[in-house]
């Protein structure tokens, strides 16, 4: 039986090694141990190293405190058909009898600029021929009661101008969900519920040797979307003029969506001269800084990319707050059969780059090994049963 270790020779040696950024030398460690106790075996030494490393790494992880959100009812909402509608229940609870509301569309100008349309009075439910609106409601004395942003999926415009492909067993949809700066090591610690559901409920494939190709999101995602190396000359002509994955799917009849938060560190801010997909969420995030879902494409083929920067970019422990949210999202994807004829990828671009764990060997290696998992439909795995053997 291996005896318990105190913070003695083994832990002190590992701590000193990590603090001085020295490469760990097993022989040196063994000699250090044997200098104190000639009967210590190599197996005992290896066990001590593992336990000591765990002791050292634990100091970089903690549970982030959840900030409670204020509970309130929206005075307006967008219904399943895309109509902006007054919430009579919320109006009743508000205690105000004479509420007037108005709204305006949020429109993209560029990657760093938006504009608002003229304000329109809310009179009765009206179809929104745009994806995002800013709404305000006032009492009879023009006191502001409600100030909010609403998201819609303006599918009517798409159906009027395009013929969309059907989602079938041979024409799959693709969903890519990503979190910035999340290595597989960090994911195992911070979002265990999500990974457990992916493994056991969605039979996801975990890529344990998936590595980054550059430092930062841009050099890792540009090759994925275009096949080009980052910081070359080709991409400067604009994303619409090069081989771009979204164009490929759009030409095949897919409705496409690109969603990325945190405008200030957006991945392709310099080359998205035109809107890169039919549904593009960035104007909404710009509006959030300036001001304070429906399933419209059922059975139509889709290509969606959703990337979250802010929660993992600077602080590795923050991502733990999203564990339940991603878990519930993936549960909904399965229960609503969204994955029956779709491929889903849950991934990152690289590991943590700014935390203190980068001062350790494990932290530096973790930065090179981002999370990458893929979920395939059961009928694909049945048709190509060799996939399990790869």
Secondary structure as UniProt FT lines:
FT   HELIX           9..19
FT   TURN            20..21
FT   HELIX           26..36
FT   TURN            38..39
FT   HELIX           42..58
FT   TURN            59..60
FT   STRAND          76..78
FT   TURN            80..81
FT   STRAND          83..86
FT   HELIX           88..94
FT   STRAND          100..110
FT   TURN            111..112
FT   STRAND          113..116
FT   STRAND          120..121
FT   STRAND          126..127
FT   STRAND          132..138
FT   TURN            140..141
FT   STRAND          144..151
FT   HELIX           155..161
FT   STRAND          173..179
FT   TURN            180..181
FT   HELIX           184..190
FT   HELIX           192..200
FT   STRAND          205..206
FT   TURN            208..209
FT   HELIX           217..226
FT   TURN            230..231
FT   HELIX           234..237
FT   HELIX           239..241
FT   HELIX           245..251
FT   TURN            252..253
FT   STRAND          255..260
FT   HELIX           263..265
FT   TURN            267..271
FT   STRAND          279..280
FT   HELIX           282..290
FT   TURN            296..299
FT   STRAND          302..308
FT   HELIX           310..313
FT   HELIX           316..322
FT   HELIX           323..335
FT   TURN            336..341
FT   STRAND          342..347
FT   HELIX           356..359
FT   HELIX           361..368
FT   STRAND          372..375
FT   HELIX           378..383
FT   HELIX           385..389
//
